[in-house]
């Protein structure tokens, strides 16, 4: 009996000394904080986040992912406090509702020793995050500018609908304006439409009322583009201009596939980037490979010729 007890004790000691077995007894908790769906792209992002949570927790029994959806910046800041005080998170994946108001709350999480991954909308203070995952926002602006100036032969009158005031909106617009510099393309006006269909509709109605000649619209985002399209059709001016959106919404991609002259192209900005961010963050804890740095995803131009490769009819977005 004494020999059996000794053998059991020895086996337990060996098990605890093995890295793999020791790690299996620990729970790694990752907080994922993202905005609740306010437009189609966010709906797609939320779907991908939930799918990634299921997949990663199934793959790693020692992993717990706390997924919280925030209705506004204040709600998101409160979620971060709970993740630290209640759930004791080891890492945070966050797509900030807005850049400025979430910078200090994320910095406080960082000071607890948590590993920080920021997605899409950068913080207003550099260097807080360990990983940054985003679409290529400057490229989205440049690709859009290149298409519009090529289509207009470097001259014409356009309007621009911006997104929510964030660093990524700034990056897109700055790259777009740089892209049309030196041409005879005139930006008649720019207004924020907050990546929202209703706002896109209202802003475009205002533009249509004030400008009798508009050759093209840079909507930047597919939800905005849908609102713009409705306003243009109601004004019966769809033959006067074309619209360039962005993101890769399946309804817009279908229009591009079908050769809709009002929506001739789109520019990809994948909502699945949240899953990429969750994957690399979990890899920080579950593998020995380095993962820190910037992961920037491409923004290709989607045309009638290649649209089929980007069309996923079963997707929520």
N, C-alpha and C positions, 0 to 999 in steps of 0.2 A: 504493500500500500504506500509505504514511504517512497519507494522507487517510482511508482506511478505518479505521485504528487510532484516529485522532483522533476520528472520528465515533462509534465504539463507546464510547470512554472518555467522551465527552460525554453519550451516551445513558445510560450507567450512572450518571453523576453526577446527571442530571436525575431518573432513577428513584428514586435514594436520597433526593432532596429532596422527593419527593411523599409526603405523609403516609400515604395509603392503601397505597402500595407498600412504604414503609418498615415500616409496621406488619405487613404480610403476612410479612415476613422474621423477625419475632419470635415467640416461643412464650410464651403466657400460660398459666400453670399454676394451676389451682384445685384445692384439696383439699376433698373432701367427706367428713366424718366423721360416721357415724350408728351407733346401736346395731344389732347383729345382731337379727333377728326373735325376740322373746320372747313376742309375742302378735300377734293378727291385725292390729291397726292398724299395728304396726311392719312386718309382712310387706307390707302395702299400701304403706307408705312406701318400703321397699326397692325394690319393683317400680317405683314412680314415679321413684325416683332413678336406677335403671339405664336407664329409658326416656329420661329427660332427658339423661343423659350421652351416649347414642347420638345423640340429636337435636341437641344443642348442638355436639358435636365434628364432626358432619357439616355443620352450618351454618357453622362457623368453623374452617377448616383450621389456623389458628394457635393453636388452643385445645387444651389437654390437661387432662383432668379425672382426678384421682386419687381413686377412691372406695374408702374403707375402712370395714369393718363391725367394730364393737368388741363384745366379749363382756362387758365390765364397765368401770367407770370407769378402772381402772389400765391396761387394754388400750387404751382410747381415748386416754389421756394419752400412752402410748408411740407411738401412731399419729401424734399431733400432732408429736412430736419428730422422727419420720422424715420427715414432710411438709416440715418446715423444713430439716433437715440433709441429707436425700437428694434431695428433689424441688424444694427452693428455691421453695416456693409463693408466688404473688403474692396469692392470696386464699384465704380459708377459709370454707366453709359447714359449720356444725356444729350437730347436734342433740345436746346434752349427755346422756350416760347419766344423770347426776345433776348438779344445779346446783352444789353446794358443791365437790366434789372436782375439777371441771373448770374452775373459775374461774381459778385460777392458771396452769394449762397454756395456756388460751386467751390470758391476758394476756401470757404469754411469746411466743406467736405474734404477738400485736399489736405487741410491741416490736421485732419484726424489720421492721416496716413493712407487713405484710400487711393487706389489707382483710378485715374480719371480718363475717360474717353469722351470726347466732345464730337458730336455729329452735326454736319450740315451748317448750322448757324454758329459761327465762332463767337467766343467771348470777347468782351471789349478790352480785356487785359491779356497780353500774350504770355505764354509759358506756363499757364496753369495746368493744361491737359498733358497727359503722357502720350495719348494717341488722338489724332484728328482724322476723321473719316468724312469725306464729302464728295459730292459730284464736282465736276470741274466748272465752277461758276464763271471764272473769266473766259473759259473756252465757250461756254454757253452763250455769253454775250458776243464773243468774237465770231462764232459760227453764224449766229443770227444776223449780225452786221454784214458779214460777207455775202450771205444769201440775198439780203435786201438790197445792198448796193449793186450786186450783180444783176439782180432782176430789174432794178430801176435804171440800170446803166449809169450809176453814179449821180443821178439827179432826181429830185422829187420832194414832196412834202409828206412827212410822216408824223405820227403821234406815238408816244411811249406810255405804257401803263406799268408802273412799278409794283413791287410786292409789298411785304411788311417791312418797315424800317429796321434792317438788320445788316450785318456785315456782308452777307451773301448777296443781298440786293445791291449794296454798294459796289461789290466786285463785278456783278453782272452788268450794271449800268455803266460803270467806268470803262469796262472792256468794250462794250457796245459803242459808246461815244468815241472811243479811240479808234474803233474799227471803221467808223464812217468819216473820220477826220480827213480833210483834204478833198472831200467830194462836194458836190453841190446838193447834197441831201440836207434838208432843213427840218429840224425837230420843232414842230409847231408848239407842242406842249408836252409836259411829263407830269403825271399824277400817280399817287399810290392807289392801287386797287386791292391791296392786301391779300393777293392770291385767292380772291373770292369772286364767285360768279355774279352775285348781285352788285358788288362794288364795281366789277368790270363793266357791267351793263350800264350803271349810272354814270361812271366816268366817261364811257364811250358816247352815251347820249349827249353829254355836255360837249364833248369834242365835235360831234356831228352837227350840233346846233351852232357852234362857233366857227367851224371851218368848212367852207363849201367845197374845198378841194383837199382830199386826203388820198395819197397814193398807196400807202402801206401802214400797217399797224404792227408795232412790236408789243405783243401782249405779255411776253416773257414766260407765261405760265398757262397751262391748258384750261384750268378753271376760269381764269380771267378771259381766255380766248372764247370760251363758250358764251360768257356774258357779252363780250364784244360782238360776237357773231349775231346774237339775237338782236342787239341794238342796231347793227348795220342792216339786218334783214327788215326790221320794222321800219327803218327809214328808207327802205328800197334803194340802198346804195351799194349792194353787194357786187355790182359790176364795176364800181369805181376803184376798188382797192383789194388788197389781199392781207391776210393775217398770219403772223408767225408767233406761235405759242412756244411751249416747252414743258417737258416732263415725260411724255410718252403715255398719256391717257389712252386707253383702248378705243374710246369713242372717237378721239381725234385721229389716232392711227388708222382707224377704219376709213375715215374721210380722206386721208392722204392716199390710202390704198385705192380708193374708188375714184381718185382724180378730182376731188372737189376743188374748183378753182379759187374758192374763198380761203381754203386752208390747204395750200399746196405742199407744205412741209411741216415738220415738227423737229424739235431738238431734245434729245434724251436727257433726263435727269432722274435716275432710278430710285424709287422709294425703297427698294430692297437694300439700300445702303445701311439701314439700321441693323439688318441681319449680319452684314459684313462687320459692323462695329461690335456687335455682340460676340461674333465668332472670334475676332482677334483679342477681345478683352478676356474671354474665357481661356484662350490659349495662353495668356500671360500667367494664369494660375495652374493650368493643366499640362503645360509642356515646358521644356527647357529652352526653347528657341526664343530669341529676342523679338519683340513685337512693337516696341515703341516707335513712334514716328508719324508720318503723314501718309494716308491712303486716299489718293485722289482718283476717282472713277471718271471715265471718259464721257464726253457729251457729243456723240456723233449726230450728223444731220440725217433725219429720216425723210426719205423721198418715196415717191410712188414705186420706184424700182426696188427699194430695199425694205419697204414698210412691213412686208410679211414676216420678216425675221424678228420684228419687235411687237407683233400683234399677239396678245394672249387673251382670247375671249373669255376664259374662265376666271381671270384675275378680277379682284374687286375694283381695280383702277385701270 
